[in-house]
Amino acid sequence: MEKNQACLVIIKPDGLLKSLTGNIITALSETKLKIIAAKIVSVKKELAEKHYCQLKENQIKKHGKEKGIKIFEDTLKYIMGEYHTNRVLALVYYGENAIEKIREIAGPTNPEDANPVSIRGRYGRINSKTGVFENCIHASDSEESAEKEIKLWFSPEELVINIYPVKIIKKEIEIKKWD
């Protein structure tokens, strides 16, 4: 059954450093989905930790505390740009079966397991020094994670359509305006 979904896509620091943004967006255009938000982000530690909060628990369970924490910390360094560049391109795609379509084109997280024609199969690698999967792209894996991730990376006004309920908060705030 087809239904409209949103999916967070992040072109990671290695993708930007290698100038793969155009190639990745072109590959994702095969999905016929709409981009409803996009921005360049310099990822700070707090955002990285919130985005990868489940990874820490999963890696500790899988590899033990010491190795699991190291994998988590290396992943934070990777997304924060300590190995490549300090920025990512965050996008929200929207349309029928967005998550499934994007993840099929992206390929499995581990580049060695990815089909060579997928984004991660073509451009990803495992860094032999850190063991980090440099897979160029993140794509939400479920509707629940997509909602959590989109709300983490974007504010409601940064999306061109409302995909989740919002509330209006009226308060005086200071905003920046071009001089």
C-alpha positions as CSV (number, residue, x, y, z in Angstrom):
1,M,0.0,0.0,0.0
2,E,1.4,3.4,-1.0
3,K,1.2,6.3,1.4
4,N,2.8,9.7,1.7
5,Q,5.8,9.8,4.0
6,A,8.7,12.1,4.9
7,C,12.3,11.0,5.0
8,L,15.3,12.8,6.4
9,V,18.4,12.5,4.1
10,I,21.7,13.8,5.2
11,I,24.6,14.1,2.8
12,K,27.4,13.5,5.2
13,P,30.8,15.3,5.4
14,D,32.6,12.9,3.1
15,G,29.9,13.3,0.5
16,L,30.4,17.1,0.6
17,L,34.2,16.9,0.6
18,K,34.2,14.6,-2.4
19,S,31.7,16.9,-4.2
20,L,29.1,14.1,-4.5
21,T,26.1,16.3,-3.6
22,G,24.9,16.6,-7.2
23,N,25.4,12.9,-7.9
24,I,23.5,11.9,-4.8
25,I,20.6,14.3,-5.4
26,T,20.5,13.1,-9.1
27,A,20.3,9.5,-7.9
28,L,17.5,10.3,-5.4
29,S,15.6,12.2,-8.2
30,E,14.7,8.7,-9.6
31,T,12.3,8.4,-6.7
32,K,10.1,11.3,-8.1
33,L,9.8,12.5,-4.5
34,K,9.6,16.2,-3.6
35,I,12.3,18.0,-1.6
36,I,10.4,20.0,1.0
37,A,13.3,21.3,3.1
38,A,17.1,21.7,2.7
39,K,19.9,23.4,4.5
40,I,23.6,23.2,5.2
41,V,24.4,22.4,8.8
42,S,27.6,22.6,10.8
43,V,26.9,19.7,13.2
44,K,27.6,20.4,16.9
45,K,28.1,17.7,19.4
46,E,24.6,18.0,21.0
47,L,22.9,17.5,17.7
48,A,25.2,14.6,16.8
49,E,24.5,12.9,20.2
50,K,20.8,13.3,19.9
51,H,20.8,12.0,16.3
52,Y,22.8,8.9,17.1
53,C,21.5,8.3,20.7
54,Q,20.3,4.7,19.8
55,L,23.6,3.9,18.1
56,K,25.5,4.1,21.4
57,E,23.2,1.5,23.1
58,N,23.2,-0.8,20.0
59,Q,27.0,-0.8,19.7
60,I,27.6,-1.4,23.4
61,K,25.2,-4.4,23.2
62,K,26.9,-5.7,20.0
63,H,30.6,-5.1,20.9
64,G,30.8,-4.5,24.6
65,K,31.1,-1.2,26.5
66,E,34.7,-0.1,25.5
67,K,34.5,-0.9,21.8
68,G,30.8,0.2,21.6
69,I,31.6,3.6,23.1
70,K,34.6,4.0,20.7
71,I,32.4,3.3,17.7
72,F,29.8,5.8,19.0
73,E,32.5,8.5,19.6
74,D,34.1,7.9,16.2
75,T,30.7,8.2,14.5
76,L,30.1,11.5,16.3
77,K,33.5,12.8,15.1
78,Y,32.6,11.7,11.6
79,I,29.2,13.5,11.4
80,M,30.7,16.6,13.1
81,G,33.3,16.7,10.4
82,E,36.5,16.0,12.3
83,Y,37.7,13.6,9.5
84,H,36.5,15.6,6.5
85,T,34.6,18.9,6.6
86,N,32.5,20.4,9.3
87,R,29.2,20.5,7.4
88,V,26.4,18.4,6.0
89,L,23.5,18.9,3.7
90,A,20.2,18.0,5.4
91,L,17.1,17.4,3.2
92,V,13.6,16.3,3.8
93,Y,12.0,14.3,0.9
94,Y,8.3,13.7,0.8
95,G,6.0,11.5,-1.2
96,E,4.7,8.0,-1.7
97,N,6.7,5.4,0.2
98,A,9.6,7.9,0.6
99,I,11.5,5.9,3.1
100,E,11.5,2.6,1.2
101,K,12.4,4.3,-2.1
102,I,15.3,6.4,-0.7
103,R,16.7,3.5,1.3
104,E,16.7,1.3,-1.8
105,I,18.7,3.8,-3.7
106,A,21.0,4.6,-0.8
107,G,21.8,0.9,-0.1
108,P,22.8,-0.8,3.2
109,T,24.7,1.2,5.9
110,N,27.8,-0.9,5.5
111,P,29.3,0.1,2.1
112,E,30.8,-3.4,1.7
113,D,27.3,-4.9,1.8
114,A,25.8,-2.4,-0.6
115,N,25.0,-3.0,-4.2
116,P,27.7,-1.4,-6.3
117,V,25.1,0.8,-8.1
118,S,23.6,2.1,-4.8
119,I,24.9,5.4,-3.4
120,R,26.7,3.7,-0.6
121,G,28.1,1.0,-2.9
122,R,29.5,3.6,-5.3
123,Y,30.8,6.2,-2.9
124,G,31.1,4.6,0.5
125,R,34.1,3.0,2.2
126,I,35.1,1.8,5.6
127,N,37.9,3.9,7.0
128,S,40.7,1.6,8.0
129,K,42.0,3.9,10.7
130,T,38.7,4.5,12.5
131,G,36.5,1.7,11.4
132,V,33.8,4.2,10.7
133,F,31.4,3.5,7.8
134,E,32.0,6.5,5.5
135,N,28.8,6.0,3.6
136,C,28.1,9.5,2.3
137,I,24.4,9.5,3.2
138,H,21.9,9.0,6.0
139,A,18.3,8.1,5.3
140,S,15.6,7.6,7.9
141,D,14.7,3.9,8.4
142,S,11.1,4.2,9.6
143,E,8.3,6.6,9.9
144,E,9.0,6.9,13.6
145,S,12.7,7.7,13.2
146,A,11.9,10.0,10.3
147,E,9.6,12.1,12.4
148,K,12.1,12.2,15.3
149,E,15.0,13.1,13.0
150,I,13.1,15.7,11.0
151,K,11.9,17.5,14.2
152,L,15.5,17.3,15.5
153,W,17.1,18.8,12.3
154,F,14.4,21.2,11.2
155,S,12.0,23.7,12.7
156,P,8.4,23.7,11.4
157,E,8.9,26.9,9.4
158,E,11.8,25.4,7.5
159,L,9.5,22.9,5.7
160,V,7.5,24.1,2.8
161,I,4.5,22.0,3.8
162,N,3.2,21.0,7.2
163,I,3.8,17.3,7.7
164,Y,3.3,17.1,11.4
165,P,0.9,18.9,13.7
166,V,2.3,22.3,15.0
167,K,1.3,24.7,17.7
168,I,1.6,28.5,17.5
169,I,3.5,30.0,20.4
170,K,3.3,33.7,20.7
171,K,6.1,35.4,22.4
172,E,8.4,38.3,21.8
173,I,11.6,37.2,20.3
174,E,14.7,38.8,18.9
175,I,15.4,37.9,15.3
176,K,18.3,38.7,13.0
177,K,17.6,40.7,9.9
178,W,19.9,41.6,7.1
179,D,21.2,45.2,7.5
